[in-house]
């Protein structure tokens, strides 16, 4: 199993103090989190894309390019790239540039995104968001695969023998399809032979497991080998400690702050209590043994090989935050890697250093587009 730390760069008051961090502070936090993830041995670091308060993750390529410069090994993810809001040509240019800057350590998770700001800022609505997502993906896929692209669609001007630059470092890039509530993303992933990344955050596991089951059915329908299907999944919360009580005590203020924010924004509340949240959500809150057991139970339903964990400190004392990340890597991750085999992530393309002549490491990826 592979483990990513994930951030939407949320900017909200700290649960314990009520202090609202500044924008520059939050972005610098993300840089530190990515460095820490690499230092501790996590496999990847993912940055989401949202275009409304309280999120500061509107420009993932910019942030990930900076992270590429301050890390050397860790795989860099988008989670998700909202292709329905973007010009696919511009998205290709950004991510092809990032692919080169990172040395081929890039993987994309695409999705339609959500939030009222999408209609306000980009004039993308529920009426056309899925069509835009599908069209944007298919053009991005064509641009990555070919030096000369002729194409026409509904939502941008056509291309005739167009060449988009720079050309990417990875001839093929793994593109995951983010899945939360709709079969549209599941269908698109299966049809193109791409992996699926289940949100697995807001609700209990049942609706997510149903979408993953449907993905595997459609995967086989399109003639793909069932053994090649690749699934990732999110987690709703993360706190590992020596004992269950320590973990719950540490996470309690975070849960209460989230609950208050959801009620303030008028969002549906699925888990009313911390006990219910720990029991029925995908959150990994407990001792190492409890976390290993829960991931195993989730894997029985989802068959996932990759999970993401929140990178955020969420107001926890610094040492408590670090202890949790380290304990996961020393006692949880090794056992889950042993129990649940997984395919490699993109960790770099071999090339000769023009100055030293030394060959860099090459790691192949499976489940890639195009």
N, C-alpha and C positions, 0 to 999 in steps of 0.2 A: 504494500500500500504506500501511496505517496501523500505528502502533507504540505499544504499551502497555507501561508498566512495571508489574510485578506483584509482589505480596507475599502470603505466608501468615503474615507476622510470626512467623517461626520463631525460637525462642530456644534456641540451642545454643552450646556453647563456640566461641570464635573459633579457626579452624584453625591460625593461626600461634602464638598465645599460650596457648590453653586457657582464657582468661578467659570466664566466663559473664556476659553483660550482664544488668542488671536489667530488670524489666518496664517501668518508666516509661521507661528509656533506649531500649528497643526501640520502644515506641510513639512516642516523640519522633523516633526515626530515621525512622519511616514518614512523619511530617509533613514532615521535611526532604527525604525522597525525592520526595514529591509536588510540593513546591515546586520542587525541582530539575528534575523532569520537565517541568513547565510552562515553566520558564526556558529549558531547552535545546530546546524545540520538539517534545517527544513529544506524541502525539495523545491518549493516555489514561493513566489510572492505575487499577489494579485491586487490590482487596483480597479475598482469599479468605475462606472460612468453614470453620473446623475447631474441634472441641470436645475436643481432647485434647493432652497434652504431645507434642512441644515447641512447639505453636503457641499464639499469643496472639490469634488472629483470630476469636474466638467471637462478636463483635458488630460486623459490618461496617457496619450503619447508623449506629452511634455514631461509629465512626472516620471513615467517609465524610462524615458531617455536619460534623465538624471540618475535614476536608480541603476541603469546599465553602467553608468560611469563610476559608480561607487561600489559595485559588486563585481564578482568575477565568475561565479559558478552557478548561482541560483537561477532557476527558470523564471522568466517574467511573463505574467498573464494579464490580460484584460478580463474584467468580470463585472459587467459585460461591455462589449463595444456595441453601442446602439446604432446599428447600421441604418435603421429606418429614419434617423435624424440627420445622417451624414451623406455628403456626396461620396459615392463609392470610389471615385477616382482620387479624391483628396484623402480618403481613408487609406487607400492603397499606398499613396505617396508617403503618408505619415508612418505607416507600419512597416513598409519596406525600408525606409530610412532607419527606423528603430531596430529592425532585424539586423541590418548591417552594423549599427553601433553596438548592439549587444553581442555580436559574434554568433548569431543564430540561436539565441536563448529565448526566443519569443514564441508564445502560443496565444491564440485568440479564443475568447469565449464571446460569441455574438448573441444578441437578443434584441427584442423590441423595446426594452426599458419600460418605465411607467412613470406616472406623475402628471399632474395638471400642467406643469410648465412646458411639457412637450408640445401641447397645443398652442400655448401662449407664445413661446419663443420660436418654434419651428413650424407651426401650423400643421402638425401631424396629429391625427385624431384616431380614435378606435376604428373608424370607418376604413382607414387606409394603412394603418400601421403594419399589419401583417404582410400586405402586398409590398409595401416599401422595404420591409425587412428581407423578404424573399428576393426581390429584384436586386437590392443592394448586395446581398450575399453572392448571388450568381455572377454579378459583374465583378465584384472583388475577386472571386475565384478565377474568372477568366483572365483578369489583369495579372494575377500572380503567376498563372500558368504560361502566358504567352507574351512574346515581345510585340506582337501586332494584333490588335483586337478590333473586330468589327461587331457592333452591337447596337440594339435599339430597345427602348423600354418606355414605360409610362411617365417616369418621374424625373428624368434628366435628359438633356440633348443626346442624340445618338453619337456613336463613335464609328469612324471609318479608318481602318488600318492604323489605329492609334497606338502609340508607344508611350507607356507611363514609366517615368524614371523617379528615383533610381531603381534598378532591378534588384530584387531581394537576394539576400545571401542564401537562404534556404530555398532550394528549388521547389520543395513542397513544405507547407506549413500546416500543422495540426490546427484545425478550427473546430472548436466545440460549439454546440448549440445550447444556450441556456434555456432551461425548461422550468416553468413554475405552475401554470394553471391550464395552458392550452395545448391541444394536440398539433397545432400548426408547426411549432418548432420541432416537435418530435417527428412529424412527417418529413420536414425538410432535412433533418439530420439523417434519418434512415434512407431517404431517397438518394442522398449523395454519399452514403457510406461514411458519415462523420460521427464522432463521439457526442454523447449527450451529457450535460452537466445539470443535475437536478438542483433547484434552489433549496428544497428541503429545510426551510427556515420557519415560515409563518404558521404552518399547520402541523398537526400530527402526521405521521409518515404515510398514512393510507393513500391520500390522493397522489402523492409523489410516486409511491410504489406502483400505482395503477398506470401512471404515465410512462414509467420505465418499462413496465410489462408491455404496454402498447408499442413502445419503441422497439423492443426486441421482436415483437410480432411483425412490425412493418419492416424491420431490418431483414428478417428472413424472407418476407414477401418480395423484396426487391432483389433476391438472389444472393444476399451476402451470407458468408459463413457465420453462424451464430457465435462461434468462438472468437470472432474478431470484434464483436460489439464491445464498446468501451464506455463506461459510465463513471461520472464523478458526482459528488453530492456535497451540499453545504451543511453547516451546523448552526444552530440557533444561538448558541452561547458556549463559552469555554472557560472552565476553571478546574484545574486538577491540583489536588493537594494531598498530603499524606493521609488525611482522613476525610470521610464524607462531610462531617460537620464543619471542618475547616473550609472546605470548598464551598459549601452552602453559605456560610457566614461571609466569606469574601465576595460571593456573587450577589448576595441579597440586596445591597444598595443599588447595584446595576439593574437588577430586575425591577425594583421599585421605580427607579428613574425612567426606565423604558415604559413601564405601565402608565406612569403619569403623563409622559409625552404622548403616548398613543391616545389617551383619553382627551388630552388637550387638543390634539389634531383631529379628533373625531374618527380615529381609525378603529376597526373592529378589534376587540380583545378576545383572543382565543384561549389564553391561559391566565386565569384569574389569580392564581397563587404560585408561589415559588415551588411548592411541592408538586403541583400539577405540571408546571413547566419542566421541572427536572425529570418527571416520570414520563410524560407523553410527548414532549418535543424532542427534537434531535440534539438538544444541548448536551454537551459533555461536561458535566459538573459532578465531581466526586473524586474518590481515590483512584490511583492508577488501575487497580483491578476492576473497579466499577466502570471506568471509561473503556477499558479493553472489552469488557463484556457487552457494553451498550453498542460500541461500534460493530462488534460481531453480530449482534441481533439486527442492527440496521443493514449490515451487509447481506444477511440472509434474505432480506426483502428487496434490496436494491442491486446487489451484486457489484457494488462500486469499487473502484481501485484507487480513487483519489478523493480526498476530502479537504475542504477548506475550513480553517479555524480563524476566529477574529484576531487581528493583530493589535486591537486597541487595548490600551491600559484602562480606559473607562474610569479614571479616578482612583484606581487601586494604588496602594503604596508601591513605590518602585520595586522594592525587594520582593514583595508578594507577587507582583506581575512577572518579574524575572524568574522567580522560583517555579511558578506554574509552567512557563515555557520550557525551562530546563528539565523539570520533572517529566513533562510529556516526552521530551526527546530521549531521556535516559531510561525511562521505565515503560512508557506506553508505546512509542513508535517502534522500537526494536521488535517487540512481541507482535504487533500488528503487521509489520513487514514480513515477519516469519510466517504468520498464519495466512496472510492474504497476498499472494504474488501479484505483481503489477508490472505493466510495461513501462519502458523508460520515457522520461520527459525530454524535451529539447534542451540540451545543455551545451550546445556549441558545435560549430562546423570546423573540421580540421582545415588548417591553412598554414602555409609557411610564413613565419614572421619575416617581413622583408629585410629587417635589420639583422636579426640573429640567425635566421634560417631554421630555427627550431619549429617543429610541428606542434600545433595546438591540438587539444583533445577533440575527437569527433564522437558524437553520440547520435545514432539514428533514432528516429521516432516512428511509431506505427500509428495507424488510424489517422492519416493525414489527408488534407486536401491540397491540391486538386487530385 
